[in-house]
Amino acid sequence: MRTFTMLMKRGRGQQPQRLDFDAEDPADAFSIARREGGDEPVELWEGSRRLGRLTRMQDELWRIE
């Protein structure tokens, strides 16, 4: 298992909420981040490496940057 970090911004001017979790690989980590992130944009990190940002566009449509 590898350790990943999700950063979720919950409102303007607020510090992002941080959630550390274990996953098999980045694909598994993105699935967990999508499920746990709610409607807010989520940044996904593995250590100091930013893997991307998930933004919900519609019901099950997400943009990954």
N, C-alpha and C positions, 0 to 999 in steps of 0.2 A: 504494500500500500504506500501511496505517496500523499504528502500533506499539501493541501491547497487552502487558499484564503479567498473568501468572498467579501467585498466591500459594498455595502448597500447604503445609498444616500436616502434618508427618510424625509428630508425637507430642506428648504432653503436655509442656509446658515448653520445647519446642524452637522456635527461630525458624522462621518459614515459609520454605520454599525459594522463590526467585523465578526466574521464567523470562520473559524478554522475547522477543517474537516479532512478526512482521509477518503481517497478514491483510488481506483485501480490505475487510471490514466486520465489525460486531459479530456477525452470524450466523455468519460464517466463523470468527471468533475463538472463539465458544462451541463450535463443532464441534471445533476444535483442542484447546481446554481439556478437553473431555469425553474425547477420545482420549488425551491426554497425562497427565491428572490421576490416573489409576488409580482406586483405591477411596476415596481421601481427599477431603474437601470441598475445593473450589477456589474462590478469589475471582478474579474477572476485572475488570481495570481498563484504562481507556484514559486515560493521563495521570493526572490527579488525580481522575478521575470513575470511581466504582465502578459497574460494569455489572451485577454480580450475583454470587451464590454458587451453585455447582453442588454438589449432594449426591446421590450414588448411592443410590437406594432399593432397587432390585433389579437384575437382570441389565442390562437396557437401559432401565430407568426411572430418570429423574433428576428431582430437584426443583430449580427455579430460583427463588431468592429475590432 
